[in-house]
Each structure stands twice: as C-alpha cells, then as structure tokens.
Amino acid sequence: MRSLEWLLVVICVLAVVWALALGRKSPRSLRILSAVAVIVMFLQVIIEGIHWQMAPIYLAAILLAVGALGPFSNRIARSVLAGFAGLLLAGGIAICWAMPMFHLPKPTGPYAIGTRTLFLTDPDRQEIHRGAPAENRKVTIQIWYPAASSKGPRAFYRRAKETDRLSSYQTLVKTDSIQDAAFASGRYPVILFNHAYRGFRNRSTYIAQEIASQGFVVVALAHPYNSAWAELADGRVITDDGQPDLGNFYSKPHMTFEQRLAVANVELGIQVADCKFVLNELAKLDQQPHSPFTAHLDTQQVGAYGHSFGGAVSAELAREDPQVKAVLELDGDLYGPVVTEGLAKPLMMISEAGTEPTIPHSNDPNSEVHLQFQKQYFSAVHATMQKFGGYQLLIRGAVHESFSDKGFFTPLRQLSGLGELPAKRAAKIIDPYAVAFFRQTLLNQPQPLLIGEIPPPPEATFVIWKPGSPPKTISANQSASASNH
C-alpha cells in the first residue's frame, strides 16, 4: 500500500476503536477523526489515484463519517456501524495485500531509463488473422532506452485501454522508467523482445528495464490478435480473439500434433514478419532528422529475446535475418525451420530446471499433443547446441511465470503461478545472465559469467556447449567440468 493509503487505514482503525471504546464519551473527537479520514480519502484519490482494491476501505471511511453525524450517539447503532467498518477495513487490507500496488526490481545499470510507445503500420502486408478487418498489418511497440536524466514523470506499468477490470489498477503502478525522456548521448545496440503466446509486450518489464539500464535499447512488440491486448493508433484495442487459420491451439483439445504445429507456424511467420518490419522502421527513425531516436539506434548490432512462444519467434527471426546477431530464449519454444536446421548464431536458453518430459502435461487441454511438442523442443535444443554451440542456464524452483512480471503482482502462489523460487530471487539470477549474454555477443565484451570464471547461483546450473564437444556443466562452487547433460 502507498503512503496515503496507509494513512487512511490507520485513521479509520483509530476511528473504529474510538467508536467501540469511547465514542459515547467523546463524540466530538470521533467526528474529528471521521472527518479527517474523509479528507485523507479524497487526497489519496486525487494524488495517488483510485483503484478497486481500496473500495472496502473507502466504504469504511464513508460509513464512519456518516455514523459520526448521528447514529454513533446510539450505543447499539455505534457498535454495529463500527464493527461493520472494521470488517470492511480488514477485507480491504487483505485484498490490497493479495493484489498490491507492486514494485518491480530496481534496475542496477548506470543509465536512467526512458520509455516510449509507438504505433506502426506496415504498408506492404495485409492483416490475415481471422475476424480482422481488411487493412494493413499494424504493430504497437514499447521502447526502453538509456535516458539523459532520471528526472521527469515515471511511466505507468500499463496503458488504461490495455487492461481489464481486474488489472485496471496496474495503470497506477509506477515503473522506474521516465515517460518520453530524452535519449542519453550515444548510439546503443537494439534488442527486440517478443511476448509469450497470448501475452503482452510489457509482461517482462523487469528484464527490459534492467537491460536498458545497462546501455541497450529494448524494443518490445505487441503482436495484434495474438497479444492479450494491443492498443492501436486509432484507439482500437485488439485482443487475442482472432487466430490464423485453424484457431487458437490452446483451446482446441481435438487438434492433432500436425494441426497444432500448422497453427503455430502460421503465427510464427506473422510475428517474424512483424519483427523484420519493426527493424526496418527503427533504422529509418535513427536517420530521421529531429526524431527522438536520431543517431541513437545501432541497428547493425541487433539481438532478440522472447518468453515462451516469443522465444521461438526470436530464434526463427535470427535464422532468417542477418541483422540479428544473438538470441536469448526465456523458457522458450522452437518452431519453424530452426527446429530442423538449428541456429548458427549465439544462442542462450534460460529455463526452469527439469528433465525431458515423459508424462503428459495436465494443464494443457490436449496433454498428449503437448507432450509431443515438449519432446520436439528438447530434441531440437540438444541438436542445435551440439551442432552450433550455445549456453543453457537451468534454474531450480523457477517456473514459466518466473520469466514474466506476474510473480510480482501478488504474494499468493495460486494467483502468481510461481513455484518455490521467489520472484525477486529469480530476477537476481536471470537479469545478470541476460545482460552478460548481450554484452558478450553484441558488444564483444567477454563475460566471466559465460566463460565459467564465476559459478552460477546455488539454484542454477550453467551449461556451455561447444560444437562437436560434450557440454560443460558448472554448478555453484564448482569449476567447469565435462558432463553428459
């Protein structure tokens, strides 16, 4: 809870205690406390912003104020009203604890961070998703970048139109990025981020802010009709209802492996094309006079990373586009030609630790097909690592949502989807390896984390693959050693 929210709660609690214990003897003091509570409530709404989790606390403050005007003079009425206000306060505090105004990890890099959102239209492609109007393909991007100053209004976590009722409070959550800040002087490598299937572009903001604070430009794409929400330039909000061809493969239990693969590959092609288009637009922005991006985007040094399905998009993009020099997969997938051909570029995969799957996944509507995809994934990863080399960081206790911001939304595992590893701890493990990977591959700066000089944290195992050689596995307090991982 924020400062004025806590102050409102404290005053309301005092008023409830006063009403139950001393209200009859000190009605004037009770009226003063109730009036102060209402004043603080209005200040909180104006200064910090109203959100639904505070509704029971707002109601308690109003109830106490109404009671102080008359009903509190009656002992029974006073007890009932004060008791009900107390229950409302307890309920409001519980809700605010379960769905807090969360804080993402503070970036550790030397740069302040700026962020901007741009709306782009590709004149060379038509939208092909089912249910979409006949129009050119549109892509929304959010950019995090090294900023000239840390002064200015901090950006909010979400845009209002890109939320539902439950997540609407996230439009008031402040990040560590300055909205529309001026760029820091210099030109910086560009790294594209692709969200998970049915995710959204800023779902892994904690990673994007950390990478940007270290001297990179992070460009997150919202892929309309696959993104959970994507606001367009004309104010329309596109949800993930429309899917290409066969529909959304997560909601089609009857699909065969081949049908689901076909759906995935169609969407893969669309999103890879989005990335290529965005890279071309970024190169133009870098050359445009009087643009905020002029001479700041190094589109000759480009990387890509993605979460889940976004990892597959990033890998296939790198296979097809010579501009993309390196790929980081965050608990990602592999689809498309890269599955059979591999990736002859630096590749790092950070994922939850585990063995190759032998039983169906219970969370998938078609668990047997899911198992086939998992087997394909593990086989493809091992094949490309053995052929071209790469890195793997396997984190014990991490789960799929450890690579998104969801773990910071709530301390309740039932809602966050987290495993044993706390969100803050996962971030402390993931962020340094992500930064090290892009420093080494895009800036040609050898990193101790990646060459085995620094062992991984106790929760992790680091694997170095070299073409044609057995992988080297490094654990905490252990030097690099050969392994058949």
C-alpha positions in Angstrom: 0.0 0.0 0.0 1.1 3.5 -0.7 1.7 6.3 1.9 -1.8 8.0 1.8 -3.5 4.6 1.7 -1.7 3.5 4.9 -2.6 6.8 6.5 -6.2 6.4 5.6 -6.2 2.9 7.1 -4.6 4.0 10.3 -7.1 6.8 10.8 -10.0 4.6 10.1 -8.8 1.9 12.5 -8.4 4.6 15.2 -12.0 5.8 14.5 -13.3 2.2 14.8 -11.5 1.7 18.1 -12.7 5.1 19.3 -16.3 4.4 18.3 -16.3 1.0 20.1 -14.5 2.1 23.2 -15.0 5.8 23.8 -17.4 7.0 21.2 -20.2 7.8 23.7 -17.9 9.8 26.0 -16.0 11.7 23.2 -18.4 12.2 20.2 -16.6 15.3 19.2 -13.2 13.5 18.9 -15.0 10.8 16.9 -16.4 13.3 14.5 -13.0 14.9 14.0 -11.4 11.5 13.3 -14.1 10.6 10.8 -13.8 14.0 9.1 -10.0 13.6 8.8 -10.5 10.1 7.3 -12.8 11.5 4.6 -10.3 14.3 3.8 -7.4 11.9 3.6 -9.5 9.6 1.4 -10.1 12.4 -1.1 -6.5 13.4 -1.1 -5.5 9.8 -1.7 -7.8 9.5 -4.7 -6.6 12.8 -6.2 -2.9 12.3 -5.5 -2.3 8.6 -5.7 -5.3 7.5 -7.8 -8.3 5.4 -7.2 -8.3 1.6 -7.7 -10.7 -1.2 -6.9 -8.7 -2.9 -4.1 -9.3 0.2 -1.9 -13.1 0.1 -2.4 -13.8 -1.6 1.1 -11.6 0.9 2.8 -13.2 3.9 1.0 -16.6 2.5 2.1 -15.4 2.1 5.7 -14.3 5.8 5.8 -17.7 6.9 4.4 -19.5 4.7 6.9 -17.6 6.1 9.8 -18.3 9.7 8.6 -22.0 9.0 8.3 -22.1 7.4 11.7 -20.4 10.3 13.3 -23.1 12.6 12.2 -25.8 10.9 14.3 -26.1 7.1 14.6 -23.0 6.9 16.8 -24.9 8.6 19.6 -26.8 5.3 20.0 -24.7 2.5 21.6 -26.1 -0.4 19.5 -26.0 1.5 16.2 -22.5 2.7 17.0 -21.3 -0.8 17.7 -22.9 -2.2 14.6 -21.6 0.5 12.3 -18.1 0.5 13.8 -18.0 -3.3 13.7 -19.0 -3.4 10.0 -16.5 -0.7 9.2 -13.8 -2.8 10.9 -14.7 -5.8 8.8 -14.5 -3.6 5.7 -11.1 -2.4 6.7 -9.9 -6.0 7.3 -11.2 -7.1 4.0 -9.7 -4.1 2.2 -6.3 -4.7 3.8 -6.4 -8.4 2.8 -7.3 -7.5 -0.8 -4.5 -4.9 -1.0 -2.1 -7.5 0.3 -3.2 -10.1 -2.2 -3.2 -7.7 -5.2 -0.8 -5.0 -4.2 0.5 -1.9 -5.9 3.6 -3.8 -6.7 7.2 -2.7 -7.2 9.5 -4.3 -9.8 13.2 -4.8 -9.0 15.1 -1.6 -9.3 17.4 -1.6 -12.3 21.1 -1.8 -11.4 22.8 -0.3 -14.5 24.5 3.1 -14.7 21.8 4.6 -17.0 18.5 6.2 -16.2 15.7 4.7 -18.3 13.3 6.3 -20.7 10.3 4.7 -22.4 8.1 5.5 -25.4 5.2 3.7 -27.2 4.9 3.9 -30.9 2.1 2.8 -33.3 3.3 1.5 -36.7 1.6 0.3 -39.9 3.2 -1.9 -42.4 2.2 -0.7 -45.9 3.4 -4.0 -47.6 1.3 -6.5 -45.6 -2.4 -7.2 -45.1 -3.8 -8.4 -41.8 -4.7 -12.1 -42.2 -6.0 -13.0 -38.7 -9.5 -14.4 -38.5 -12.1 -11.8 -37.8 -9.8 -8.8 -38.6 -10.9 -6.0 -40.9 -9.4 -5.7 -44.3 -6.5 -3.4 -43.5 -2.7 -3.2 -43.4 -0.9 -5.0 -40.6 -0.4 -2.8 -37.5 2.2 -3.3 -34.8 2.5 -1.5 -31.4 5.9 -1.3 -29.8 7.2 0.0 -26.5 10.8 1.1 -26.3 13.0 1.3 -23.2 16.3 3.1 -23.6 19.2 4.8 -21.8 17.9 8.3 -20.8 19.7 11.5 -20.4 18.2 12.2 -17.0 16.2 10.4 -14.3 14.1 13.5 -13.7 10.5 13.5 -15.0 7.3 11.7 -14.6 7.7 7.9 -14.2 5.9 5.8 -16.7 3.0 3.7 -15.5 3.1 -0.1 -15.9 0.1 -0.4 -18.3 -1.9 1.7 -20.6 -5.5 2.1 -19.4 -7.1 0.6 -22.6 -4.8 -2.4 -22.4 -6.3 -3.7 -19.1 -9.5 -5.4 -17.9 -11.3 -4.6 -14.6 -9.1 -6.9 -12.6 -5.8 -5.5 -13.9 -7.0 -1.9 -14.2 -5.1 -0.9 -11.0 -1.8 -1.5 -12.9 -2.4 1.8 -14.8 -1.4 3.4 -11.5 1.7 1.3 -10.8 4.8 3.3 -11.5 7.9 1.8 -13.1 11.5 3.0 -12.9 11.3 4.4 -16.5 10.8 8.1 -17.3 8.0 8.6 -19.8 9.2 10.1 -23.1 12.6 11.0 -21.7 15.4 12.3 -23.9 17.9 9.8 -25.0 21.4 9.7 -23.4 24.0 10.7 -25.9 25.4 7.9 -28.0 24.2 5.0 -30.2 23.1 1.8 -28.5 22.5 -1.8 -29.6 18.9 -2.7 -30.3 17.3 -5.8 -28.8 13.8 -6.9 -29.8 11.5 -8.6 -27.3 8.7 -11.0 -28.3 6.0 -11.8 -25.7 4.5 -15.2 -25.0 1.6 -16.7 -26.9 -1.4 -14.6 -25.8 0.9 -12.5 -23.6 1.5 -8.7 -23.9 4.6 -6.6 -24.7 5.4 -5.3 -21.2 4.8 -8.6 -19.3 8.6 -8.9 -18.6 9.2 -5.2 -17.9 11.7 -6.1 -15.0 14.0 -7.7 -17.5 13.6 -4.9 -20.2 14.4 -2.2 -17.6 17.5 -3.9 -16.4 18.8 -4.5 -19.9 18.1 -0.8 -20.9 19.8 0.5 -17.7 23.0 -1.3 -18.9 23.2 0.6 -22.2 20.8 -1.2 -24.7 17.6 -0.2 -26.4 14.9 -2.8 -25.8 12.0 -2.8 -28.3 9.0 -4.9 -27.2 6.4 -5.8 -29.8 2.7 -6.3 -29.3 1.6 -8.7 -32.0 -2.1 -7.8 -32.5 -4.6 -10.7 -32.5 -2.1 -12.8 -30.5 -1.3 -10.3 -27.8 -3.8 -10.3 -24.9 -4.2 -6.5 -25.5 -2.8 -4.2 -28.1 -4.0 -0.6 -28.5 -3.6 0.8 -32.0 -3.1 4.4 -33.1 -6.8 4.9 -33.8 -7.7 3.9 -30.2 -8.9 0.4 -31.0 -7.8 -2.3 -28.7 -7.2 -5.7 -30.3 -7.4 -8.8 -28.1 -6.3 -12.3 -28.8 -9.7 -13.5 -30.0 -8.6 -13.8 -33.7 -6.2 -16.5 -34.6 -4.9 -17.5 -38.1 -6.5 -20.4 -40.0 -7.3 -23.2 -37.5 -7.8 -21.0 -34.5 -6.2 -20.9 -31.1 -4.4 -24.1 -30.5 -4.6 -23.8 -26.7 -8.4 -24.1 -26.8 -8.7 -26.9 -29.3 -8.3 -30.2 -27.4 -9.2 -32.2 -30.6 -6.3 -30.9 -32.6 -3.6 -33.3 -33.7 0.0 -32.6 -33.4 0.2 -31.7 -37.1 -2.7 -29.3 -36.9 -1.4 -27.5 -33.9 2.1 -27.3 -35.5 0.5 -25.7 -38.5 -1.3 -23.1 -36.4 1.9 -22.3 -34.5 3.9 -22.0 -37.7 1.4 -19.6 -39.3 1.5 -17.3 -36.2 5.3 -17.7 -36.2 5.5 -16.4 -39.7 3.3 -13.4 -38.9 5.3 -12.4 -35.9 8.7 -12.9 -37.6 7.5 -10.6 -40.3 6.4 -8.1 -37.6 10.0 -8.1 -36.2 11.6 -7.5 -39.7 9.2 -4.6 -40.3 10.0 -3.1 -36.9 13.7 -3.3 -37.5 13.3 -1.5 -40.8 11.3 1.2 -39.2 13.9 1.6 -36.4 16.6 2.1 -39.0 14.5 4.9 -40.6 13.9 6.5 -37.2 17.6 6.5 -36.5 18.2 8.5 -39.7 15.3 10.9 -39.5 16.1 14.5 -38.6 14.5 15.8 -35.4 13.4 12.4 -34.3 13.9 11.4 -30.6 15.7 8.4 -31.9 18.1 10.1 -34.4 21.6 8.7 -34.1 20.8 6.6 -31.1 19.8 3.2 -32.6 22.6 0.9 -33.6 20.7 -1.4 -36.0 24.0 -3.0 -37.0 24.1 -4.7 -33.6 20.8 -6.3 -33.0 19.8 -9.1 -30.6 16.4 -10.7 -29.9 14.9 -12.4 -26.9 11.5 -13.8 -26.1 9.4 -15.5 -23.5 7.8 -18.9 -24.3 6.4 -18.7 -27.9 8.3 -15.4 -28.2 11.5 -17.3 -27.9 10.6 -19.3 -31.0 9.8 -16.1 -32.8 13.2 -14.7 -31.8 15.1 -17.8 -32.9 13.4 -18.0 -36.3 13.9 -14.3 -36.8 17.7 -14.7 -36.2 17.8 -17.7 -38.6 16.1 -15.6 -41.4 17.5 -12.1 -40.7 21.3 -11.5 -40.9 20.8 -8.3 -38.8 20.0 -10.3 -35.7 23.3 -11.4 -34.2 22.2 -13.3 -31.0 19.1 -14.8 -29.4 18.1 -15.3 -25.8 15.2 -17.6 -25.0 13.4 -17.3 -21.7 11.7 -20.7 -21.1 11.1 -20.6 -24.8 9.9 -22.9 -27.6 11.2 -23.7 -31.0 9.1 -23.8 -34.1 9.6 -23.5 -37.8 12.7 -24.4 -39.9 15.0 -23.6 -36.9 13.8 -26.9 -35.4 15.5 -29.0 -38.0 18.2 -26.6 -39.2 19.4 -25.3 -35.9 20.7 -21.7 -35.3 24.3 -20.9 -36.4 24.4 -17.8 -34.1 25.0 -17.3 -30.4 22.0 -18.8 -28.5 21.3 -18.8 -24.8 18.4 -20.6 -23.2 17.4 -19.7 -19.6 14.7 -22.0 -18.3 13.3 -23.9 -15.4 15.3 -26.9 -14.5 13.9 -30.3 -15.4 14.4 -33.5 -17.3 13.0 -34.4 -20.6 9.2 -34.9 -20.4 7.9 -38.5 -20.1 4.3 -37.8 -19.0 1.6 -35.6 -20.4 1.2 -32.0 -19.1 -2.0 -31.7 -17.1 -2.6 -28.0 -17.7 -2.9 -28.4 -21.5 -6.3 -29.2 -22.9 -4.6 -31.8 -25.1 -1.9 -33.1 -22.9 -0.7 -35.8 -25.2 -0.1 -33.3 -28.0 1.7 -31.0 -25.6 4.0 -33.9 -24.7 4.9 -34.3 -28.4 5.7 -30.6 -28.6 7.9 -30.9 -25.5 9.8 -33.9 -26.9 10.3 -32.0 -30.2 11.6 -29.0 -28.2 14.2 -30.9 -26.2 15.4 -32.8 -29.2 15.7 -29.6 -31.2 17.6 -27.8 -28.4 20.1 -30.6 -28.0 20.6 -30.9 -31.7 21.3 -27.2 -32.3 23.5 -26.9 -29.2 25.6 -29.9 -30.3 25.9 -28.6 -33.8 26.5 -24.9 -33.3 27.1 -24.5 -29.5 25.4 -22.2 -27.1 24.5 -21.7 -23.4 21.9 -23.0 -21.0 21.0 -21.7 -17.6 18.7 -24.2 -15.7 17.1 -22.7 -12.6 15.7 -25.0 -9.9 12.5 -23.7 -8.4 11.7 -21.5 -11.4 8.6 -22.0 -13.4 7.2 -20.5 -16.6 6.0 -17.3 -14.9 9.4 -16.6 -13.3 10.4 -15.0 -16.6 7.5 -12.5 -16.5 6.4 -9.9 -14.1 3.4 -11.9 -12.9 5.3 -13.1 -9.8 5.4 -9.5 -8.5 1.7 -9.0 -8.9 0.8 -11.0 -5.8 2.4 -12.9 -3.0 -0.2 -15.7 -3.5 1.2 -18.6 -5.5 -2.2 -19.7 -6.5 -2.5 -16.3 -8.4 1.1 -15.7 -9.4 1.7 -19.2 -10.8 5.2 -19.2 -9.2 7.0 -22.2 -7.9 9.4 -22.4 -5.0 11.7 -19.7 -6.2 10.5 -16.2 -5.1 10.1 -13.6 -7.9 12.8 -11.3 -6.6 15.3 -14.1 -6.4 14.5 -15.3 -9.9 15.1 -11.7 -11.2 18.5 -11.6 -9.4 19.5 -14.8 -11.3 18.0 -14.1 -14.7 19.0 -10.4 -15.1 22.8 -10.7 -14.8 22.9 -13.6 -17.3 20.7 -11.8 -19.8 22.9 -8.7 -19.7 26.1 -10.7 -19.8 24.9 -12.6 -22.9 24.1 -9.4 -24.9 27.3 -7.7 -23.7 29.4 -10.6 -25.0 27.6 -11.1 -28.3 26.7 -7.6 -29.3 29.5 -5.5 -27.7 32.2 -8.2 -28.0 33.0 -7.9 -24.3 33.9 -11.4 -22.8 31.8 -12.0 -19.7 33.1 -14.1 -16.7 29.6 -15.5 -16.2 29.6 -17.0 -19.6 33.1 -18.4 -19.7 33.0 -20.2 -16.4 35.1 -17.9 -14.3 32.1 -17.1 -12.0 30.0 -20.1 -10.9 26.2 -19.8 -11.1 24.0 -19.2 -8.0 23.1 -22.2 -5.8 19.7 -22.6 -7.5 21.2 -22.8 -11.0 23.3 -25.0 -13.3 25.1 -23.4 -16.2 25.9 -25.4 -19.3 28.4 -24.4 -22.0 28.0 -26.1 -25.3 30.7 -26.1 -28.0 30.2 -27.6 -31.5 31.1 -31.2 -31.6 32.2 -31.4 -27.9 30.5 -32.7 -24.8 28.8 -29.9 -22.8 30.5 -28.4 -19.8 28.3 -28.1 -16.7 29.0 -25.6 -14.0 27.3 -25.6 -10.6 27.7 -23.4 -7.6 31.2 -23.6 -6.1 32.3 -25.8 -8.9 34.6 -25.3 -11.8 33.6 -26.2 -15.4 33.6 -30.0 -15.9 32.6 -32.3 -18.7 29.0 -33.6 -18.5 26.6 -35.6 -20.5 23.7 -33.2 -19.6 
